[in-house]
Amino acid sequence: MNFTGVFPILATPFKPDESFDDVAMRRMLEFMASLNVDGVTVLGVLGEANRMTDRDRERIIRCTVETLAGRTPVIVGISHPGTSATIELAAMASELGADAVMLTPSAEPVPNDARVAEYFGRVCSASRLPVVLQDHPASSSVHMQAPLIARIVEENPGIACVKAEAVPSPTKITTLRGLFKRPVPMLTGLGGLYGQFDLEAGSSGYNTGFAFPEVLQAQVAAQQAGDVARARRIWAHFLPLMVFEQQPGVAVRKELLCRRGLLSSATVRHPGAGLLPAAADGLSAVIDWVMPGVDITRPIDVSAIIE
């Protein structure tokens, strides 16, 4: 895989009874394919992976791979507190036709760099797929310093990408670029909050769940073309929506995906909470502020909005 560009992390659609909504999933996947995104990720933090049974995981991966049918690469989140279980999830992803897996370590009672390195080593040795190392202490509670990440990358050739989500992310990206002994692309997450800073620090694109990936595509395209001023202008214009969407939980993103016509329900699996009416009103106000009069059920024409 070429880990450059925009790789949306997908929310998992649920029906009001919290069962998996495969119809909505296929609709969302077709929309992403129509945008020509560079890949998609399922079963990440945004995908509520921590609330899934193994049967859920299998259905979601199978639905994703069968719907995209090779048109768009599929990355599957496999993070799990147990090493053996993680290896089994990697095998499941491979057997069902995924193109890569995403992995972050789990917190242990006594933090230990050697144990974290061993965790990645065991999983990478067992996995037949490229591995995205996710550095996201906000969800994992594991703070990996740059030298540890560089060591893990060097010891495991199967690591093909680093998802840099430890703040300050621009500084981390710059530091890692100086430590890596082989070219390793780094992708930006965190809803795009620090995206432009990350791109200018050397990020090769996005792996995040912002509900308007076409905006990120336009920003990355401008940055890659050397038009930094345009990339900054795009990011700055849509930043209020990114900030609002990045509130804790997944309720805002699911509501946005509903409003885009991609999900049929904004249901969040318990104990996660849905969107409060006041927040829904606030979301409407931000959308009207950033994209007045725009039909968000259709792909966004970024040029028409900022120029």
N, C-alpha and C positions, 0 to 999 in steps of 0.2 A: 504493500500500500504506500501511496504517497501522502504523507500527513501534512499537506499544505492546503490551506483554503478554509472552508467553513463546514463543520461537522456538528449539526444540531444534536443536542441531547433531547430525546423525546420524552414527554410525559406519557404515563401509562393511562389509557382511557378506561374508566370504569362506568358501569351502569349505576343507577341509583342504589341498587342492592349491593354495590361494591364488587360485583363480578366483572371479569375482564370483558371489555367491549371490542371484539375483534373487527366489527364493521367500522367503527370510528378509527381504529388503528390503521386499517387499510386505507381509509380516506386520508388520514394524515400522512401516511407514507407516500401515497400517490402525489400529494401536494408537494412534499419535499423533493420527490423525484422530478417533478415538473419544474422546480427551481434550479435543477442541476447542482444540488449541493454536492460536496465532495465525499460525503459519507454521513451516516447517522449513528447515534449511540442509543442503545436501549438498556434499561436496568441500571441506570446511574442513580445518583441521589435524587434528581428531579423525577426519575421514573419510579420512585418509591420502592426501590429494590429491597430495602430492609423490611418491607411488609409483604413480600412475596413468598409463596410456597414454591417448592421445586416444580410442582405441576404448573403453577402460574408461569414460572420462568420458561419452561419448555414451550408452552403455548405462545408466549410473547415472542420468543426467538423464532419459532417456526413460522408464525404469522409474518414476521418482519422479513425473513429470508425468502419465503415463498412469494410475498407480494412484490418485493423489489427485484427478484429473479436476476440478480447479477447486474442490474442497472446502476446500483449505488452500493458502495461498500458498507458493511454492517459491523459495528463495534459493539461488543456485549460486556457490560459490567459484571465482574465475577467476584468482587470483594466479599470476604466472609471472615469471621473471627477465627475459624479453624483452617489450618493449612491443607489438610486432607480434603476438607469440603471444598475449598477454593480450587484445588486441582480437579476435583470432580466437576465443578461448574465450568472450568475451562474445557474439560473433555466434552461436556454437553454442548457448549457453544461450538466447538469444532465439529462435532458429529452432526449438528443441525445446520451447518453451512455458514457460520459467521466468518468474517474476514480478519478480525482482530479481537482482543479482549482488553479490558481496562481494569487496573488493579491498584488498590490503595491498602496499606497495612492497617491493622486494627490495634487499638491501644491495649497495652499490657499493664498489669499492676506496677511493675518496675520497668520503666523505659530502658531499652537496651538496643543500641545501634546494631550490634552483632546479630541479634535475633531478627530485627527488621530485614537486614541484608540476607539472612538465611531464609526468611519467608519468601522474599522475591526470588532467591536462587532456586528454591525447591519448585516453586510454581513455574518459573521460566524454563527450568529443565524439563518439566513434564508437559508443558504446553507446546502444541504444534503450530500455534498461531502467534503473530506478532503481538507484543504486549505494550500497552500504553500505561506508563507509570503515572499514577495520579497523585499529586502532592496537594492534598486538600485537608489541612489540619482542622478546619472548621467542622468537618463531618467525621473525620477519623480520630481526632484528638492526638494524632501522632505528628510531631514536629520533626521533619527530616531536614537537617542542615545540608547546605549545598555540597560539602565534601562527601557526605553519606550518599546522596543521590548520584554524584559522579562515580563513586565507587560501585554502586549497584549497577549503573549503566555499563561500566567497563567490564564488570564480572559476568554480565548477562547480555550476550549479543542479541538475544530475542527481544530486548526492549527497543522498540522502534520509534518511540515518541515519549515525551514528557508533557503531562498536562500541568501547567504551572499555575497553582491557585493558592499559594502561600503568600500572604501580603507581608511586606510590599513586593508584589509580583514583578514589577519592572526590574528592581534591584536583583531579585533572585534569578531572573532570566539572564541578566547581564553577567552575574557571577558564574552561573552554570556554563554559559558560552565559553568562558575562560578556563573552565575546568575539564570540559568534555574532551576526550582524546579521539573521538570520532564524531562525524556530523550526526547530530540528533535533533530533529525538529521539536519545537516546543509550541504547544497550543494554549490559548488563553481561555479561561472559564470565568467564573464569578459573575455570570450574567452580562459580561461586557463592561462592568463598572470601571475597570482600569484598562480597557481594551486598547485605546490609542497609545497610551504610555507603553503597554506591553509590545505592541507592533513596532514601535520605534526602538524598543530595547532588543528586538530580534525575534519576537514571536512570529510563527509562520501562519497564524490564522486563529480560528476560534473552534473550541469544542465546548459549547455552552447551550443553555436552553432558552435564550431570548426568543420570544414568540414571533419575531420578524427576522428570520435568517437572511432575507433578501437585503435588509439594511446592512447586515454584517458583510455580506458578499460585496456590496458596493464599496464599503469602507476598505475591505482588504484589497479589492481590485485597484482602488486609487493608491493605496500604500505601495502595492507591488509595482505599480506603474511609475512610482516616484513622485506622485502628486500628493505630497504630505498635507498640503493646505486643504485639499478637497477631503482627504480622509479625516482630518481633524474637524472639518465643518460638518460632515455627515455624523460623526460620533457625537459632537457637541449638541447637534440639533435633537438627536434621539435620546440623549442621556437622561432627561427627566423621566422618560418612560422606562428606561433600564433601571433607574433607581427605584421607581415605584414597584416595578415587577420583582425586584430582588429582595423584597421584604421576606422575613422568615417564613418557611413553609412553601408549599407549591400551589396554594389556592389562587393567588393572583395570576400565575401563568396559566393555570387550567381555565380560569375565567376568560383570559385573553384568547386562548385557543378555542373556546366555545364561541366567543364573539367573532372569531375568524371563520366559523363554520366547520372547524376541523374535529372538535369533540362534540358529542351529543349531550354530555353532562360534565359538570365541573366537580364531580364527586371525588373527594379525597378519602383514602382508606383510613378508618379509625385506627389509632387515636388522632390522626391528623384532622384539622378543622377546615371547614369551608370558608368562603369569603363573607364577611359581615356586610350588611347593607351600606354602612357608611363608607367602607373601603370600595365597594362597587361604584358608589357615586364618585368617589375620588378618582377611580380608574377612568370613568367616563370623562371626567374633567381633563385628565392628563392626555387622553387620546385626542380630545378636541383641541387641546393646546398644541400638541405636536403634529397632528395630522388632521387639521380642520377640513371637513367635507370629504374625506377620503373613504372609499369603500374598502374596509380592511378584510373583507372576505375574498378579495382578489390579491394577486401578487402586487406588492407596493412598488410604484415607480418612484424611486428615491430622487432621481433628477428633477422630477416635476414638483417635489416637495421643497427641496432646498435651493432650487434655482428659479 
